Amino acid sequence: MADESLPNLDAACFAPIDEARLFDAPRPRHKPRILLLYGSVRPRAFSRLVTEEAAAILRRFGAETRSFNPSGLPLPDDAGADHPKVQELRDLVNWCEGMVWCSPERHGAMTGIMKAQIDWIPLALGAVRPTQGKTLAVMQVCGGSQSFNAVNQLRILGRWMRLLTIPNQSSVPKAFTEFDETDRMKTSPYYDRIVDVMEELVKFTLLTRGCADYLVERYSERRENAEALSKRVNQRSI
């Protein structure tokens, strides 16, 4: 392209990359805050057991963890946002700096319980986007052979929610064979992979949480906001 002019670019809203905001931003000193969600309410839910193992690993890496029990969470739009379980979930999402989503695979997909939790997390709460710029790790448990349908769907949802979804992931096949009589996970390559995923999640959270707002700042939104401001300032009457 010989002509490098950009006539469609709004110069007032275009911002060169500010490396200082990326590399010299103040770094929080508190422990990384990680929320874990799982997709089953069975008494012996393997997605819950996997997140419990993951939480213990995260704490060993120096993170602070909290888990949400989806039991009692209403179907999306079947209750108001003031429902106690909805408020609990949203408060935890606001609190965290990263998340772990772990779903069983049911009928070749994530469970409705998993999807309902994500559907109750809004893209915006007032002027605040509760998920944007936070990190995400995705995992699944399988009743049979290894599959990646659920984690692939969770990745799509993570991107839609503007989460920084890390590259690594975990899928545990025949999960009922991977836990002992005390519900602790046995030593295996599947356990090692969960350690890998949690290690990567903590690293990405530490790297990005100080500059998360800048990482997800967008030219299109700056331009949209500028247009809205211009219309408001230039209107003839209120």
PEWOKA-V989184 format. One line per field, one symbol per residue. ss: DSSP state (@ for helix, = for strand, . for the rest). A space follows every 50 residues. Layout:
ss=???
This chain:
ss=..................@@@@@.........======.......@@@@@ @@@@@@@@@@...=====...............@@@@@@@@@@@@..=== ======..==.@@@@@@@@.....=..=......=======.......@@ @@@@@@@@@@...=========..@@@.=.....=...@@@@@@@@@@@@ @@@@@@@@...@@@@...@@@@@@@@@@@@@@@@....
